[in-house]
Every structure is written in structure tokens, then in C-alpha cells.
Amino acid sequence: MSSVVPIVTPEQLHAEQLAGKSPALVDVRTAAEYRAGHIPGAQLIPAEELAPAIFENRLGRPALGRDEILYITCHAGQRAARVAERLRHSGLTNIALVDGGTQGWNQAGLPLRRHGNAISLERQVQIAIGSLLILKVVLGYGVHELFFAAAAFIGAGLIFAGVTRWCGMAQLIARLPWNRSDKLPEQAHA
């Protein structure tokens, strides 16, 4: 099995939608990111919930990834690529990624569907890390200088996340109530 997942441009996918086809498109971001803007027709299934059985149970389309092409998107493409590899290892081979993800779709000038304002997961992580660092500095000056050493652990976590592309803080923040897909009734109407 080849490890290369085919890529479709946003324009190609949009042309397929305009032709009256209803391509199976899954958005693997958090619910908050999805609400902030998603490709019309995309169904939200966060990365941690996505498994082959979900296509029949949640979408009623058991042939996805086998007989029918499954298009996967996220913000810029990295999460979608990881999910595609995971699905390919579980036996699904008819998968394609949207080039550049939702960001690429938007940059191509194609319409996004929005459900209010939301902060992306990436920005939520940046806000949390910045807040923790400020807290460590304040506590380091005000309580005890060992709090400065705790900031080194945050730096080590950032290095680890950059090298491995896995961020524990992002995993935790994705599980917060406002980022959960079970609080998103409008996803079925995307």
C-alpha cells in the first residue's frame, strides 16, 4: 500500500459540487473551528472520533473510503493527512485530501459556511500557553523563583510539539465543552 494520499485542489472539489455531485467530505477539526468556517457540504467528525465504522453509523454511507471517494479536510492539511494515514492503515484506500484544507479553500476565494464566531484550536493553544507563561513569571517574582523553572517545562512541551506534531495541550483543549461536536446541531445541515 502506497503511503501517498491523493490530493484534490479546492477548485476541483468545488467543480464537483457545482456539477450536482455530493462528494463525501469530512472535516476533522474541532467543533469550534468548524463553526468558525467550513467548506459547504463538509460533515464534522473530529479527528479523535474518526474511524471506518463511523461512516455507516453517523453518515449512513458504509462504502466511503472503499467504493466511494472520501475527501478529508482540516484547517491547513496536516491533521487531515494524519487521519488519512490512520484510515489507510485500517483498510480504507479510496481517500483524498483537500489541498491546503479549509484555509486553501478560503484562499481560493471559494465560499465558507459559518456558524458564529469561534477561536481556532491553534489560537486557543497559543492563548493558554501565553497565559501560563505570564502566570509563571508573576508567580516567580511574587511567590518563589522556582516558578521560573516551570516555564522551562512549557518550552520543552513546545519543542516536543514542534518536533513530533503532537501537542498534549491541543488534545486537552479540544476536549473542552465549546470544542465538542456534540454541542453542534447544525452540522447535519452543512
Backbone bond lengths (Angstrom), bond angles and torsions (degrees), N, CA, C in turn:
res aa  C-N    CA-C-N  psi(-1)  N-CA   C-N-CA  omega(-1)  CA-C   N-CA-C  phi
1 M - - - 1.452 - - 1.522 107.74 -
2 S 1.302 116.24 127.67 1.461 122.26 179.39 1.518 109.53 -72.64
3 S 1.339 115.33 145.38 1.460 118.55 179.88 1.525 111.96 -90.92
4 V 1.326 117.31 1.92 1.457 120.73 -179.54 1.531 108.95 -88.91
5 V 1.323 115.30 121.88 1.461 121.09 178.55 1.524 107.34 -96.52
6 P 1.342 118.17 128.49 1.471 120.27 179.22 1.523 111.96 -58.54
7 I 1.316 115.48 149.84 1.463 122.02 -179.50 1.528 108.48 -120.53
8 V 1.312 115.47 136.31 1.460 122.19 175.93 1.524 107.32 -114.50
9 T 1.320 116.51 139.40 1.459 119.23 178.71 1.534 109.09 -76.61
10 P 1.325 117.17 155.71 1.467 119.16 176.21 1.535 111.76 -56.20
11 E 1.324 116.30 -38.10 1.470 119.97 -179.96 1.528 111.58 -64.12
12 Q 1.334 117.77 -39.68 1.461 121.17 178.57 1.530 110.83 -64.36
13 L 1.323 116.37 -44.16 1.462 120.47 179.74 1.530 110.35 -65.77
14 H 1.328 116.63 -41.58 1.465 120.70 179.13 1.532 110.33 -63.44
15 A 1.321 117.61 -40.42 1.469 121.32 178.00 1.521 110.47 -61.87
16 E 1.331 116.91 -38.02 1.456 120.97 177.57 1.525 110.53 -64.67
17 Q 1.341 116.19 -40.20 1.463 120.05 177.55 1.526 111.08 -65.72
18 L 1.337 116.60 -41.66 1.465 120.63 -179.98 1.517 112.12 -67.02
19 A 1.339 116.74 -26.95 1.460 121.25 179.85 1.527 111.67 -76.20
20 G 1.322 116.89 2.07 1.455 120.39 177.55 1.517 113.67 90.89
21 K 1.299 116.75 -0.85 1.463 119.32 176.92 1.519 107.48 -78.43
22 S 1.282 116.70 155.85 1.466 119.45 176.14 1.528 107.90 -119.22
23 P 1.326 116.06 81.05 1.467 118.88 -179.14 1.524 111.16 -63.27
24 A 1.320 115.13 142.50 1.461 120.49 178.92 1.514 108.73 -77.72
25 L 1.332 116.09 110.02 1.459 122.01 -176.82 1.520 109.02 -122.48
26 V 1.334 115.82 124.06 1.458 121.90 -179.99 1.522 108.91 -115.18
27 D 1.318 115.71 129.51 1.466 123.25 176.33 1.522 106.92 -100.07
28 V 1.344 117.02 121.83 1.471 121.00 -172.97 1.533 113.17 -100.13
29 R 1.335 117.44 15.42 1.474 120.42 179.62 1.519 110.58 -81.51
30 T 1.323 115.67 -175.31 1.463 120.30 176.38 1.525 109.27 -78.31
31 A 1.331 115.33 165.13 1.464 120.22 178.81 1.521 111.58 -60.73
32 A 1.330 117.47 -38.60 1.469 120.39 -179.80 1.522 110.65 -64.62
33 E 1.313 117.09 -42.74 1.467 120.49 178.57 1.526 110.53 -64.91
34 Y 1.312 116.21 -40.32 1.468 121.80 179.27 1.527 110.07 -61.16
35 R 1.342 116.56 -46.32 1.466 120.29 179.24 1.525 111.93 -61.94
36 A 1.332 117.07 -33.17 1.466 120.96 -178.29 1.523 111.40 -66.04
37 G 1.301 117.95 -25.62 1.459 121.55 177.47 1.515 110.62 161.53
38 H 1.331 115.59 125.27 1.460 120.09 179.48 1.523 110.23 -140.30
39 I 1.299 115.12 162.48 1.463 121.82 178.46 1.529 107.65 -68.09
40 P 1.327 117.71 129.86 1.463 119.26 178.09 1.538 110.36 -55.24
41 G 1.311 115.36 135.21 1.459 120.96 -179.83 1.516 113.55 91.88
42 A 1.325 117.46 -9.77 1.467 120.51 179.95 1.523 110.50 -74.28
43 Q 1.314 115.71 135.95 1.456 121.95 175.14 1.520 108.37 -98.65
44 L 1.300 117.30 133.04 1.460 121.54 179.82 1.518 110.38 -82.43
45 I 1.330 115.39 120.38 1.463 122.63 168.38 1.522 104.88 -140.18
46 P 1.336 117.53 99.20 1.463 119.85 -178.01 1.529 111.88 -53.94
47 A 1.324 115.74 148.86 1.464 122.50 -174.42 1.516 112.73 -50.66
48 E 1.331 117.20 -42.16 1.463 119.06 -176.20 1.526 112.72 -71.44
49 E 1.334 118.13 -15.17 1.470 121.91 179.78 1.524 112.55 -98.29
50 L 1.313 117.69 -10.15 1.459 120.96 -171.01 1.522 112.11 -80.18
51 A 1.327 115.48 125.61 1.457 123.74 176.12 1.529 107.13 -151.73
52 P 1.341 118.54 156.10 1.468 120.25 -178.30 1.528 114.02 -52.74
53 A 1.316 118.86 -37.59 1.469 121.63 -178.30 1.522 112.47 -64.27
54 I 1.312 117.69 -23.01 1.468 122.09 -176.70 1.533 111.61 -66.42
55 F 1.323 117.10 -28.03 1.465 119.92 -176.43 1.521 111.71 -64.87
56 E 1.314 116.54 -38.22 1.456 119.35 177.69 1.526 110.64 -79.48
57 N 1.320 116.33 -44.89 1.470 120.43 -176.15 1.515 112.93 -66.34
58 R 1.328 118.26 -47.12 1.456 121.00 -173.38 1.521 113.04 -95.90
59 L 1.332 117.12 -36.30 1.460 120.01 -175.21 1.528 113.24 -104.15
60 G 1.325 117.60 -12.03 1.459 120.40 -179.30 1.520 113.08 67.63
61 R 1.328 117.46 26.85 1.463 122.17 -178.00 1.532 109.28 -131.78
62 P 1.336 117.73 81.14 1.468 120.70 -175.69 1.527 114.15 -68.31
63 A 1.324 118.79 -18.46 1.470 121.18 -177.98 1.523 113.37 -82.77
64 L 1.343 118.12 -4.16 1.461 120.91 -178.81 1.521 110.69 -59.17
65 G 1.318 114.92 131.99 1.449 120.60 179.01 1.517 113.19 84.47
66 R 1.317 116.14 -9.20 1.464 120.49 177.87 1.532 108.78 -113.97
67 D 1.332 115.96 -78.09 1.469 120.39 -179.78 1.522 112.15 -89.81
68 E 1.301 116.72 -21.20 1.466 122.49 -177.22 1.530 109.18 -118.69
69 I 1.331 116.43 136.25 1.472 120.03 -178.94 1.524 109.81 -66.93
70 L 1.316 114.48 132.65 1.450 121.89 174.70 1.520 107.60 -106.13
71 Y 1.328 116.78 117.31 1.455 121.83 176.53 1.525 108.08 -93.69
72 I 1.326 116.06 135.35 1.455 120.89 -178.93 1.522 108.90 -122.87
73 T 1.332 115.46 136.95 1.456 120.87 177.89 1.528 110.05 -137.99
74 C 1.317 114.72 160.17 1.466 122.13 173.47 1.531 105.21 -146.42
75 H 1.313 118.05 -148.12 1.460 119.83 -179.75 1.531 111.10 -72.83
76 A 1.334 117.23 -58.77 1.468 120.19 -176.77 1.523 113.34 -124.46
77 G 1.322 118.55 -9.52 1.454 120.89 175.13 1.515 116.86 125.35
78 Q 1.336 118.65 -21.20 1.463 120.02 -175.71 1.525 112.40 -68.51
79 R 1.325 117.80 -47.24 1.469 120.30 179.59 1.520 110.64 -63.06
80 A 1.331 116.07 -41.67 1.463 120.04 179.80 1.525 110.69 -61.70
81 A 1.328 117.38 -39.38 1.468 120.74 179.21 1.529 110.59 -64.63
82 R 1.326 117.45 -41.46 1.472 120.13 178.21 1.533 110.73 -64.63
83 V 1.331 116.82 -41.97 1.466 120.71 178.77 1.526 109.99 -64.68
84 A 1.330 117.05 -42.02 1.463 120.72 179.66 1.524 110.75 -60.33
85 E 1.312 117.54 -42.73 1.467 120.58 178.07 1.522 110.98 -63.13
86 R 1.323 116.40 -41.86 1.465 120.31 178.58 1.527 110.77 -62.28
87 L 1.342 116.78 -42.66 1.463 120.50 179.51 1.523 111.25 -68.58
88 R 1.336 117.15 -36.60 1.473 120.35 178.12 1.524 110.47 -64.25
89 H 1.316 117.46 -37.83 1.469 121.10 178.17 1.526 111.57 -68.97
90 S 1.335 116.82 -21.08 1.463 119.96 177.62 1.530 111.81 -92.98
91 G 1.337 117.05 6.35 1.456 120.41 172.95 1.515 116.83 108.51
92 L 1.316 118.86 -4.41 1.466 120.68 178.53 1.525 108.60 -88.53
93 T 1.309 117.03 123.93 1.468 120.23 -175.87 1.521 113.57 -117.97
94 N 1.313 117.85 -11.75 1.465 120.96 -177.63 1.530 109.08 -97.72
95 I 1.349 114.98 69.74 1.458 122.64 -174.93 1.517 109.00 -125.38
96 A 1.325 116.76 144.06 1.466 122.05 174.55 1.526 108.83 -138.20
97 L 1.316 115.29 146.83 1.465 121.41 178.56 1.518 109.53 -101.72
98 V 1.329 116.39 146.93 1.460 121.67 174.47 1.529 106.60 -84.50
99 D 1.315 116.51 119.80 1.463 122.29 -176.70 1.532 110.87 -59.82
100 G 1.316 116.02 120.24 1.463 120.87 179.51 1.502 114.41 80.08
101 G 1.329 118.10 -0.45 1.454 122.45 178.72 1.521 112.73 60.85
102 T 1.311 115.42 -153.05 1.464 121.16 -179.58 1.521 110.72 -64.98
103 Q 1.333 116.11 -33.28 1.463 120.51 176.95 1.537 110.30 -63.12
104 G 1.321 117.36 -43.18 1.464 121.41 177.36 1.521 111.79 -64.49
105 W 1.324 116.16 -38.69 1.468 121.87 177.40 1.530 109.45 -60.67
106 N 1.324 116.42 -46.85 1.456 121.71 179.96 1.531 111.26 -64.91
107 Q 1.336 117.10 -42.27 1.463 121.42 179.53 1.528 111.92 -65.49
108 A 1.326 116.80 -24.80 1.464 121.03 177.16 1.529 111.14 -78.96
109 G 1.333 116.41 -1.68 1.462 120.62 178.33 1.514 113.51 80.61
110 L 1.321 117.59 17.19 1.461 121.37 -179.33 1.531 109.33 -89.42
111 P 1.335 116.66 153.16 1.469 119.34 -173.66 1.524 112.85 -71.63
112 L 1.317 115.15 143.46 1.459 122.62 173.53 1.514 108.32 -110.44
113 R 1.287 115.94 149.98 1.455 120.57 174.07 1.516 107.31 -101.83
114 R 1.314 117.20 131.42 1.468 121.57 -176.27 1.524 110.48 -122.61
115 H 1.322 114.59 149.26 1.466 122.32 176.87 1.517 107.72 -130.69
116 G 1.320 117.44 70.37 1.457 121.53 179.87 1.519 111.76 83.78
117 N 1.313 115.81 -173.38 1.458 121.85 179.76 1.520 110.17 -97.28
118 A 1.307 115.22 143.26 1.462 120.45 177.09 1.517 108.27 -150.13
119 I 1.310 114.98 157.07 1.460 120.64 177.51 1.519 107.75 -100.42
120 S 1.314 116.83 131.22 1.464 120.65 -179.01 1.523 110.34 -62.42
121 L 1.321 115.39 157.22 1.458 121.00 179.27 1.527 110.68 -59.49
122 E 1.312 116.55 -40.81 1.470 120.74 178.80 1.532 111.09 -58.54
123 R 1.322 116.71 -45.62 1.469 120.05 179.42 1.523 111.51 -68.32
124 Q 1.333 117.62 -36.00 1.464 120.22 177.39 1.536 109.94 -62.11
125 V 1.326 117.29 -40.74 1.473 121.45 178.21 1.528 109.44 -64.83
126 Q 1.317 117.55 -43.75 1.463 120.89 179.66 1.525 110.77 -61.26
127 I 1.319 117.51 -42.57 1.464 121.80 178.55 1.529 110.19 -63.65
128 A 1.316 117.19 -44.18 1.470 120.95 -179.26 1.526 110.90 -64.30
129 I 1.328 117.57 -44.79 1.464 120.36 -179.23 1.528 110.52 -66.46
130 G 1.313 117.31 -43.56 1.461 120.55 177.17 1.516 111.79 -59.84
131 S 1.334 116.35 -42.53 1.476 120.71 178.77 1.525 111.02 -63.64
132 L 1.334 116.48 -42.81 1.468 119.88 178.35 1.528 111.65 -62.46
133 L 1.321 116.71 -41.82 1.465 119.65 179.94 1.532 111.50 -64.60
134 I 1.317 117.08 -43.75 1.472 120.13 177.33 1.530 110.10 -61.44
135 L 1.335 116.43 -42.97 1.457 120.62 178.27 1.535 110.99 -59.95
136 K 1.329 117.12 -42.61 1.469 121.04 180.00 1.531 110.96 -64.25
137 V 1.312 117.50 -39.07 1.471 120.45 178.68 1.528 110.27 -67.33
138 V 1.320 117.50 -45.87 1.458 121.13 179.28 1.530 110.46 -60.91
139 L 1.342 116.65 -45.71 1.460 120.26 178.78 1.526 111.64 -67.91
140 G 1.326 116.73 -32.55 1.463 120.60 177.73 1.512 111.85 -64.58
141 Y 1.330 117.74 -40.88 1.465 121.21 178.03 1.528 111.49 -78.91
142 G 1.333 116.82 -36.60 1.461 119.78 -172.39 1.505 115.54 -92.32
143 V 1.322 119.26 -28.56 1.459 120.91 -174.26 1.530 111.35 -113.17
144 H 1.322 115.27 -63.79 1.466 118.83 -177.82 1.522 108.55 -158.99
145 E 1.340 115.39 143.45 1.463 119.51 -176.28 1.535 114.00 -68.45
146 L 1.316 118.38 -12.39 1.470 119.80 176.24 1.529 112.18 -65.21
147 F 1.325 117.33 -21.61 1.461 119.88 176.69 1.533 111.13 -63.01
148 F 1.337 116.98 -26.56 1.467 119.46 175.75 1.528 110.53 -63.59
149 A 1.328 116.47 -36.08 1.466 120.59 179.25 1.529 110.76 -65.64
150 A 1.322 117.09 -32.46 1.466 120.30 179.42 1.531 110.92 -63.09
151 A 1.325 116.29 -28.52 1.465 119.49 177.62 1.525 110.84 -63.84
152 A 1.324 117.22 -29.09 1.466 120.83 177.39 1.522 111.12 -63.16
153 F 1.331 117.77 -34.34 1.456 120.63 177.93 1.528 110.97 -66.20
154 I 1.311 116.43 -35.70 1.463 120.17 176.84 1.528 109.18 -65.76
155 G 1.318 116.76 -43.45 1.466 120.41 176.67 1.517 111.86 -60.77
156 A 1.326 117.17 -42.03 1.470 120.93 178.04 1.525 110.60 -62.76
157 G 1.328 116.01 -39.23 1.467 120.13 177.17 1.515 112.00 -62.91
158 L 1.328 116.82 -39.74 1.471 120.58 177.85 1.530 111.13 -65.55
159 I 1.331 116.72 -40.88 1.468 120.27 177.66 1.526 109.66 -63.06
160 F 1.329 116.59 -46.31 1.462 121.20 179.07 1.530 110.67 -58.59
161 A 1.340 116.73 -45.02 1.466 120.80 179.65 1.527 111.10 -63.09
162 G 1.337 116.96 -39.28 1.462 119.93 179.12 1.512 113.13 -67.61
163 V 1.319 117.11 -37.65 1.463 121.05 -178.08 1.529 111.41 -76.49
164 T 1.327 116.84 -42.87 1.469 120.36 -174.11 1.527 114.20 -95.25
165 R 1.328 117.75 -13.23 1.464 123.39 -174.20 1.523 111.86 62.67
166 W 1.327 116.86 24.34 1.452 122.38 175.35 1.518 107.33 -123.28
167 C 1.305 116.73 124.85 1.463 121.08 -177.25 1.524 109.03 -122.87
168 G 1.326 115.52 112.84 1.453 120.77 179.17 1.514 112.75 -60.60
169 M 1.333 116.51 -38.18 1.459 119.46 179.86 1.534 109.92 -65.17
170 A 1.312 117.63 -39.52 1.470 120.42 177.79 1.529 110.24 -63.30
171 Q 1.328 116.49 -38.90 1.462 120.13 178.04 1.532 110.91 -62.81
172 L 1.328 116.55 -41.14 1.468 120.57 178.52 1.526 111.48 -67.85
173 I 1.320 116.65 -46.34 1.464 120.74 -178.25 1.527 110.95 -64.94
174 A 1.317 117.39 -33.76 1.468 120.63 178.91 1.523 111.62 -63.90
175 R 1.317 117.46 -21.74 1.467 121.45 -179.62 1.528 113.49 -91.01
176 L 1.321 117.33 -1.32 1.464 119.93 178.26 1.533 109.65 -68.26
177 P 1.317 118.05 152.74 1.469 121.08 -172.84 1.530 114.96 -53.64
178 W 1.320 118.78 -40.14 1.463 120.31 -177.11 1.524 112.71 -74.19
179 N 1.328 117.98 -10.19 1.462 121.70 177.87 1.524 112.69 -103.81
180 R 1.310 118.38 4.44 1.459 121.90 -175.85 1.515 110.93 -88.55
181 S 1.320 116.59 141.13 1.460 121.31 -178.48 1.515 112.54 -74.00
182 D 1.346 119.15 -20.87 1.455 119.97 -179.93 1.523 112.41 -69.99
183 K 1.314 117.79 -7.65 1.470 122.67 176.75 1.534 110.95 -101.77
184 L 1.335 117.02 20.85 1.452 121.12 -173.07 1.535 111.24 -126.75
185 P 1.332 118.67 77.19 1.460 120.54 -177.33 1.513 113.81 -67.26
186 E 1.325 118.79 -23.49 1.461 120.80 -175.36 1.527 113.09 -79.02
187 Q 1.328 118.95 -3.43 1.456 119.29 -177.25 1.531 112.46 -62.26
188 A 1.303 117.78 -31.09 1.456 120.07 -178.65 1.528 111.42 -70.34
189 H 1.325 117.73 -17.61 1.460 121.03 -178.20 1.518 112.35 -99.07
190 A 1.329 116.63 8.49 1.467 119.90 -176.75 1.443 108.83 -64.60
